[in-house]
């Protein structure tokens, strides 16, 4: 897949060297991860503002952000809901779904996908700590996967790191290299640097520090990558939104400042000296000096006494703030077009829109979501395949490798639209079970329950029909009675 050119691993590297190189690559990514996380949270300094403007307003707009960098990935993530995992034969893998729910992966997968959209990638680790498989989703800054040179998908090594505040811990998974078997290495070091040493903290005396990988020649870390191009690295969905986001924030700052200083008409008095008042000595009553009358009082009292006949009132025109609003609206439309986010999500302009028009407006987002389902689906399928291996079921793992991830329909439709579509599919002869699985939000176990109820209902109806037929059918003759041939002939 994607490989950093610096700190490339060598098959002959020691575990400590591999950890050092992979940790260095993680540190290199951290700058962008923090930037994208800050953008998503709306924590962004004011940019594109002149030094004079920044000096004038100071830190007035430090906490302000008209945050579209959150709306764009959230809107896409809402269209990515996993429903089921199917094996090679197209049937639901019930064991995979049990493990998916038991480990809360059905809940946390949404967070992992959102992280991948925001910071380009997230990770999942599959392990079997106590005889039961476990799936754990990990943020981008706490894990990294290395791939076999020349391969885009064969994992060679994986590193997971975390800290307790005083020490940093690392678990390295390496497949078989240079005659060495696949192994797991655990190391630690003090926070702030230092050499990686054998881990001693948090382990039981009987627990092995370095051990053979119980998953065999499989690295149990999976990178959930937001893919962009064949030769590039995973990218963030908000990377292209950031420049326009910065422009929008600066425009809002200018608009608010203009509203504060120049939005209201500014009046001016012409042909008259500035109002003054005498400074009087309280003991003698003599006039000592004169001082200007504070003009703020006139504004507060809404009263001005003009003592000269030549005095007159004029006013400056208020600032036109609509110009700012038009540019901001245009920037938001650019964000909508570049990210294929429906305009109604960003502009709130939605009134009396026909169903066909609304579906057309969302077509770009739906196509984008279906594209993400394809690539994310492959990563999630790999996760459940590893779960089957961790559970010791290689047959199921092989079937899942050739199966698929089932997603909820990326297009939001009304109940009436789904009912109409399913009715037409029914007319074409599509079985009921297939139609039920097409209903959005319906889980495989619900389909199984509906099949059971239908079969029970059919069996009950058949039994009732048999009973009714028996009540009106031919009766057996009384026991011991003999037919009289002559009477029958007569």
N, C-alpha and C positions, 0 to 999 in steps of 0.2 A: 504494500500500500504506500503510505507516505513515510519517508525516512529523512530525518535531519542529517545534513552533510557533516556537521561538526559532532565530535564525541561519538563517532561511529564505533560500534562494538566489534571486537575481534573474537573469533571462536576460542582463542587461547587465553583470553583475559581471565584474570582471577575474579571471584565473586565480588570482592571489594572494589576492583577496578570497574566492573560493570555497573555496580551501584553508583560509584562516583560519576561515571559518564552519563548514566541515565538521569541522575539527580541534577547534573549540570544542564541537561536539555530541558528538564522541568523548570528550572530557574529561568531559562531563556524564554520559555513560554509565559512565565508568570506576569510579565509586564503587560502583554496584550490581554491576558485573562482578567487582570485587575481593571484595565481600561474598559473592557466590554462589560464587566460587572458593574462598574460605576455608571456607565451609560444606561444600562438597564434600570438601575436604581434612581436615575435622574440626578446623580451627583456629578455635575460637570461644570467647570469654571467657565465664566463668560468669555467667549472668543469673538474674533472679528470686530471688536470694539476698538476705537482709536484710543491712544494713551490719554488724550485730553478728556474723553468721556469717562474712561476708567478712573481718572483722578478726580473727576467731578462727583461721580456717584459713589466712589469708594467700594465698600463691600455690600452695598444695598441689595444687589441681585445675586449674591453668592448662593443662596438657597433656592433660587427660582429655576424651574425648568418646565417647559411645555413638552412633556416627555412622550415622544412617539417611539422611542427606542424600546419601550416596554410593550406598546400596543402591537407592533409588528410581529415579534416572535410569539406573543401570547395568542394572537389571532390564528397563527398557523398551528400552534400546539393544540388548540382546541379541536382541530380536525384530525388529530392523531390519537385514536383510541384503539387499543388492542382488544380484540374479542376472543380469539382462539388461536391455537396452533394445530395444524393438520400434518399428519404423516404422509408418507409417499403415496398411500392409497387414497388420500383425500378425506379420510375420516378424522374426527377430532381426537387428539391425544389427551385422554383424560388425566393420565398421570402427570403430564407436563403442566396442565392447568391446575392440578392440585398443588404441585410444588410452587407454581407461580403465585397462588393465593396464600399458601402457607408461609411463604417468605415475605409477604406483603409487596412482592414485585408488581402486582396488579395496580398498586397505588403509587409506588415510587418510580415506576417506569415513566410516568408523566413528568416527574421532576427531572429525570435523567434526559429525556428528550428535550425538555426546555433548556437545560444546561447546554446540550449539544447545539441547539439553535442560537443560544446567546454567546457562548464562548468557544464554539466550533467543535467541541467534543466532550464526552463524558465516558465513564467506564463501568463495567460490571465485572465482579469476581464471583466465580462459582467454586464452592469448596464443600468438603464433607468433614466438618470438624468432629462430629460425634456420632457417625453412623447414619446421619440424615443430611441430604444435600441442602445447600444454602446458597441463595443468590443475594448479593449485596451490590448496590449501585454506589459508585464512588465519583466525587467531583473531579474536574480536570486537573486541579493542582495537586492531587494526591495519588495519581497513578500515571503510568506511561507504558506503552507497548512498543517493542522493537520487532521489526519484521526481517525475515530472511532476505539478504541482498538479492535484488532481481525479482522479488516477489511482492505483490501488493496485498496479500492476504494471509500468508503463512507466518504465524507468530513464532519468533525465535526466543524472546525473553519478555518478561513483564515485571514491573516494579511497583509495589505499593508502599507509600510512606505516610506516616502520621506522627504526631507529637503529643506528649503529655505536659508540655510546658517547660520541662527541664531537659528532656532527652528527645531525640528524634529516632524513630524506629523505621526499619526497612525490611520488607520481605521480597526476596528476588526469586522469580520462577524462571528456570532455564530448561529448554529442551535439550536432548542429547546432542553434545558437540564434541568433536575431536576425541572420540572414544570415551568421553565422560557420560555417564547416564543422566537422564533427566532428573533434576534435583531442585530442592527448595532451600534457600539460605536465609537465615535471620540475623540481622545486624542492628547495631545501635551506635549512637554518638551523642555527645552533648549538643544542646541547642546552640547555634552560632558557628558551627564548624567543627573541625577536628577529624580524626581518622575513624573510619567505620571499623568496629570491633564486634566480636561474637556477642550476641545478645544474651544478657543475664537477667534483665528486669522483666517481671511479669510472666515468667515461665515456671512451671512446676519442675521439681528436680527430675522427675521421670520423663519429662517432655524433651524430645530431641530438638536441637537447635538447627542442625543441617540434616536433611533426610531426603530419601528418594521421593520423587513426586508421585503421590498416590493416584494422580490422574494420568499416569503414564507419560507419554511423550506429547502432552498437551499443556500449553500455557493457559491457565484458567482465568486469565484477564482478557476481556474483550473490549476493544475501543468502539464506542458508538460515535461515529464521525459524521459531521455535517459536510458531506462531500460537495465539491464544486466542479473540479475539472480532473481529467485523467492524470495529469502530471503535477497538480498543485497540492497544497496542503488543505486540510479542512478549514472552512471559513465561517465567520459569524454572520448571521442574518442582519445584524445591525451595523456591520462595518460600512455599508454604503449609505446608511441612514445618518451616520454621525455628522458629516459635513453640513447637511441640510438642517439637522437638529441644532447645530451650533448657530447657523444663520437665523433660524426661527427664534432661538432664545435671545439673540442680540436684537432682533427686530422688536420683540416684545419689550425689552429693556428700553429701547429708544421710544417706543410708543408710550410706555408708562411715564417716562421722564417728560416727554412732550405734553402728555395730559396733565402732569403736575405743574408745568411751567407756562404752557402756552395754549392749552385747550380752551380756557375761558377767555372772553374778550378782555383785553387790558385797556383801561381808561387812562386818559392823561388830561391834565389841566393846562391850558395855554393862556398866555397873556397875564400871568399873575405870579407874584413872588411866592417863594415857599412860605407857608404859614409859620409864624414865630410867636413867642410869648415872652413877656418881661420876667426877669429874675429880680425879685423885690427883697430888700433887707427887712426881715421881720421886726427888727427893733426900731429903725428909723423910717421905714416906708419908702426909702429912696430906691430908684431903679438902678440896679447894679449892672445888669447886662441883659441880653436877649438870648433865647435858645430856640432851636427848631421844634415845632410841634411834631411828635411821632405820627407818621402817616398811617401806621397800623390801626390807630384808634378810629380814623375816618372809615377805613374799610370795615372795621368791626361794627361801628354804629350805623354804617350805611348813610352817612350824612356829611356834607361838605358845604361850608358857608363861604360864598364867594363875595368879596367886598369890593371888587373892581368891576366897573361897567364893561371893560374890555375883555374880561376873563371869559373863556368858553371851554366847553368840554369836547374832546375827541376820543377815539378809541382805535386800537390796533385790531386787525382781523384775527380771529382764533386760528390755531393751527389745524390743518386738515389731517386728521388721524386715519381717514379712510385709506389713504395711500399705503400706510403700514399694513392695514388689514388685508388689502388686496395682495400685497407681496407675500404675506404670511400664508394666505390661502393658496397662492400659487406654489409655494414651497411644499405645503402639505400634499397638494395634488401630484407634485413630482415624487414625493415619497410613496404615494399610493401606486403610481405607475411603475416605479422602479422595483418595488417589493411585491407587486401584484396583490396589494391589500385593497379590498373593496372600498370605494370612496365613502360609503355610508359608515364604515368603521372609524374613519378618521375625521370626516367633516360633519357627520351627524345629519346629513341632508337625505332624509328618507320620508317621503310623504306621498301616499296614494301611488305606490309603485306596484305595477302588475307583477304577478309571479314569474312570468317569462323574462321580464326586464331585470328582476332581482337575480334570477338564476344566471342571466348573461353577465351581470355585474360581478358575480362571484366566480365566474368560469376560470379566471386566471388563478385565483387562490385555490380552487379545487384541483386544477391541473398541477399546481406546485405541491399541494398536499399529497396527491397521489404519487408524485415523483419522490417525495420524502419517504412515503410508505414503502416504496420499492427498496431503497437503500437502508433505511432504518430496519425494515423487515428482515433483511439478510443478517444484520447484526443481532437482532433479537432471536432469530432462528438459531444462530450459533450459540447463544446463551442457553437456550433450552436443550440444545444438543449436548452441551457440556454438562448440564444438570442431569441428563440421562446417564452420561458416563459416570458422574459422581455417585449416582444411585446404583451403579453396577449393571445397568441394562444397555448393553451394546447394541442389541437388536433395535431397540426403540431409538437409540441415538442415530443409527444408520438411517432409519425411516424419517426422523425429523430433519436430517441433513438434506433429504430430497423433498421435504414437505414445503410448507409455506406459512407465513404469518397472516392471520385474518384480521383485517382492520374494519372498523365501522365506516360506513359510507362517508366519504369526505364532503359530499354535497348535503347540506341541510335542506330537507324537504318537509312539506306538511304531511300530516297523517292521511289526508285525502289523496295526495299525490302518490304516496306509497300504496294505498289501498287500490287505486286505479291501476297502477303498474302491475301489482301482484295479481289482480283479477285478469288482466290481459295475458300474463304469463301462464295463469291457470288454464285459460282457454287454449293455449298452445300445447297443453299436456305436461307442463312442468309439475313434478310430484309435490305434494304438500310439504314434505320435510325440507325440500330445497327452498320453497317459498318462505317458510318460517325462518330459515336462517338468513334470509335477505331483509328481514325486518330490523331496522336499526335498534341497537340496545338489547336485542334478545341474545341471551347467553346460551351456549350449547346445552347446559343442563336443563334450561327451560324447554328447549326443543325436545330433549329426551322425555321430559315430563309430559309434554303435549302428545308425543307419540304414544306413551303409556296410557294416557287418558283416552285417546282416540281408540286404541285397541280394546280397552275395557268397554268403552261405549259400544263399539261394534259387536263385541262378544255378547254384551247384555241385550242388544237389539236382536241378534241372531237367536239367543235363547228365548226371548219373548216371542219371536216369530214361530219358532218350533213349538212352543206351548200352544199358541193360537191355532196352528195348523192341526195339532193333535186334538183340539176340542171340537173341530168341525169335520174331521176325517172319518173314514169307515170304522164301525164299532165291531169288536169281536163278539161272536155268538155266546149265549149263556152256556156255562159249563154243564155238561151232561145232556144238553138238549140235542135231539136228533132231528134231522130234516126229513120231511115226509115227501118222497118223490112224487106220489100220486097227487098230494095237495098242491105241490109246486106246479105239476103238469096242468091240474085243473085251473 
